[in-house]
Amino acid sequence: MAVILLLVLIAVALGLIGALAKGLLYLLVVGIVVFIVALFLGGLRAGRRSGRRMPR
Protein backbone atom coordinates (compact mmCIF):
# COMPACT_ATOMS: atom_id res chain seq x y z
CA MET A 1 0.00 0.00 0.00
CA ALA A 2 2.90 2.34 0.72
CA VAL A 3 4.26 1.86 -2.81
CA ILE A 4 0.94 2.87 -4.35
CA LEU A 5 0.71 5.95 -2.13
CA LEU A 6 4.27 6.89 -3.07
CA LEU A 7 3.47 6.50 -6.77
CA VAL A 8 0.39 8.71 -6.42
CA LEU A 9 2.39 11.39 -4.61
CA ILE A 10 5.08 11.29 -7.29
CA ALA A 11 2.41 11.53 -9.99
CA VAL A 12 0.84 14.58 -8.36
CA ALA A 13 4.21 16.29 -7.93
CA LEU A 14 5.24 15.64 -11.53
CA GLY A 15 1.84 16.75 -12.76
CA LEU A 16 2.01 20.02 -10.85
CA ILE A 17 5.54 20.77 -12.03
CA GLY A 18 4.60 19.88 -15.59
CA ALA A 19 1.48 22.04 -15.54
CA LEU A 20 3.10 25.07 -13.92
CA ALA A 21 6.61 25.15 -15.39
CA LYS A 22 6.98 26.55 -18.86
CA GLY A 23 8.31 24.00 -21.34
CA LEU A 24 7.95 20.99 -19.04
CA LEU A 25 4.66 19.66 -20.35
CA TYR A 26 6.23 16.21 -20.72
CA LEU A 27 6.35 15.98 -16.90
CA LEU A 28 2.57 16.34 -16.85
CA VAL A 29 2.32 13.41 -19.25
CA VAL A 30 4.75 11.35 -17.15
CA GLY A 31 2.74 12.21 -14.03
CA ILE A 32 -0.48 11.01 -15.68
CA VAL A 33 1.18 7.76 -16.74
CA VAL A 34 2.54 7.15 -13.23
CA PHE A 35 -0.91 7.84 -11.78
CA ILE A 36 -2.52 5.32 -14.14
CA VAL A 37 0.10 2.71 -13.21
CA ALA A 38 -0.60 3.34 -9.52
CA LEU A 39 -4.33 2.86 -10.08
CA PHE A 40 -3.67 -0.34 -11.99
CA LEU A 41 -1.38 -1.73 -9.27
CA GLY A 42 -3.90 -0.76 -6.59
CA GLY A 43 -6.63 -2.57 -8.48
CA LEU A 44 -4.52 -5.68 -8.81
CA ARG A 45 -3.72 -5.72 -5.10
CA ALA A 46 -7.34 -5.15 -4.11
CA GLY A 47 -8.51 -7.91 -6.46
CA ARG A 48 -6.03 -10.40 -5.05
CA ARG A 49 -7.04 -9.66 -1.46
CA SER A 50 -10.75 -10.17 -1.99
CA GLY A 51 -10.17 -13.69 -3.30
CA ARG A 52 -8.25 -14.88 -0.24
CA ARG A 53 -10.68 -15.53 2.54
CA MET A 54 -9.85 -17.92 5.33
CA PRO A 55 -12.34 -20.79 5.70
CA ARG A 56 -13.97 -21.10 9.10
NUDREN-504191 format. One record per atom (N, C-alpha, C): x, y, z; residue in three letters. Coordinates in steps of 0.001 Angstrom, whole numbers, padded with zeros to 6 digits, always signed. Example, Ala and Ser with C-alpha at 12.3 -4.5 7.8 and 13.67 -1.06 7.14 Angstrom:
+013190-005690+007800Ala
+012300-004500+007800Ala
+013200-003300+007800Ala
+012850-002250+007080Ser
+013670-001060+007140Ser
+012900+000030+007870Ser
***
This chain:
+000815-001188+000000Met
+000000+000000+000000Met
+000864+001260+000000Met
+002008+001181+000661Ala
+002895+002341+000717Ala
+003469+002663-000663Ala
+003711+001633-001458Val
+004256+001856-002810Val
+003238+002596-003668Val
+001981+002223-003548Ile
+000935+002872-004349Ile
+000782+004328-003925Ile
+000803+004581-002617Leu
+000715+005953-002129Leu
+001905+006776-002608Leu
+003080+006195-002580Leu
+004272+006887-003069Leu
+004153+007207-004553Leu
+003649+006255-005340Leu
+003471+006499-006769Leu
+002456+007612-007030Leu
+001395+007648-006255Val
+000392+008709-006424Val
+000987+010064-006063Val
+001752+010123-004984Leu
+002385+011391-004609Leu
+003384+011864-005668Leu
+004144+010942-006220Ile
+005080+011290-007292Ile
+004323+011787-008514Ile
+003206+011123-008837Ala
+002413+011534-009994Ala
+001857+012936-009810Ala
+001387+013243-008618Val
+000844+014581-008357Val
+001953+015630-008446Val
+003104+015329-007882Ala
+004212+016287-007929Ala
+004664+016535-009363Ala
+004829+015464-010135Leu
+005244+015636-011535Leu
+004174+016379-012336Leu
+002929+016072-012059Gly
+001841+016751-012758Gly
+001813+018239-012461Gly
+001991+018604-011205Leu
+002007+020024-010852Leu
+003185+020745-011486Leu
+004353+020148-011416Ile
+005535+020772-012025Ile
+005337+020903-013531Ile
+004811+019845-014148Gly
+004599+019883-015591Gly
+003558+020904-016015Gly
+002538+021094-015192Ala
+001484+022045-015539Ala
+001912+023496-015291Ala
+002748+023703-014290Leu
+003104+025073-013917Leu
+004383+025583-014581Leu
+005340+024712-014820Ala
+006615+025150-015387Ala
+006502+025259-016908Ala
+007034+026316-017417Lys
+006978+026547-018858Lys
+007951+025612-019570Lys
+007474+024886-020553Gly
+008314+023999-021342Gly
+008502+022615-020756Gly
+007802+022302-019663Leu
+007946+020989-019045Leu
+006627+020220-019092Leu
+005944+020337-020205Leu
+004663+019658-020354Leu
+004828+018142-020335Leu
+005999+017655-020722Tyr
+006226+016209-020720Tyr
+006154+015655-019301Tyr
+006467+016456-018281Leu
+006351+015982-016904Leu
+004896+015755-016524Leu
+003999+016558-017075Leu
+002573+016343-016848Leu
+002154+015002-017425Leu
+002634+014686-018613Val
+002317+013406-019253Val
+002896+012248-018437Val
+004121+012389-017973Val
+004746+011351-017154Val
+003963+011177-015848Val
+003530+012269-015248Gly
+002741+012206-014025Gly
+001428+011472-014235Gly
+000771+011704-015363Ile
-000481+011012-015678Ile
-000226+009519-015855Ile
+000845+009174-016533Val
+001177+007756-016741Val
+001475+007074-015402Val
+002235+007726-014534Val
+002539+007154-013228Val
+001266+006981-012409Val
+000355+007934-012496Phe
-000912+007838-011777Phe
-001740+006656-012275Phe
-001781+006446-013579Ile
-002522+005316-014145Ile
-001900+003995-013708Ile
-000575+003928-013683Val
+000104+002714-013213Val
-000227+002455-011745Val
-000262+003503-010933Ala
-000595+003342-009516Ala
-002021+002830-009348Ala
-002951+003354-010141Leu
-004330+002863-010076Leu
-004415+001405-010489Leu
-003679+001045-011514Phe
-003668-000344-011995Phe
-003107-001284-010922Phe
-001985-000901-010318Leu
-001385-001726-009274Leu
-002301-001825-008058Leu
-002954-000736-007706Gly
-003898-000763-006595Gly
-005072-001679-006874Gly
-005546-001676-008101Gly
-006633-002570-008478Gly
-006223-004025-008442Gly
-005011-004307-008862Leu
-004516-005683-008806Leu
-004407-006169-007369Leu
-003878-005322-006503Arg
-003721-005720-005097Arg
-005070-005903-004424Arg
-006022-005043-004724Ala
-007345-005150-004113Ala
-008056-006401-004626Ala
-007880-006725-005888Gly
-008505-007912-006461Gly
-007943-009191-005884Gly
-006660-009208-005627Arg
-006034-010398-005048Arg
-006470-010616-003610Arg
-006651-009541-002869Arg
-007036-009657-001463Arg
-008450-010196-001300Arg
-009361-009771-002160Ser
-010748-010166-001995Ser
-010939-011665-002263Ser
-010046-012279-003005Gly
-010168-013691-003301Gly
-009623-014599-002220Gly
-008873-014069-001291Arg
-008247-014875-000237Arg
-009006-014715+001073Arg
-009956-015547+001277Arg
-010680-015533+002543Arg
-010406-016840+003269Arg
-010141-016748+004535Met
-009852-017921+005335Met
-011146-018698+005608Met
-011146-020012+005356Pro
-012341-020789+005695Pro
-012481-020939+007208Pro
-013713-020978+007656Arg
-013970-021099+009105Arg
-014077-022531+009528Arg
***
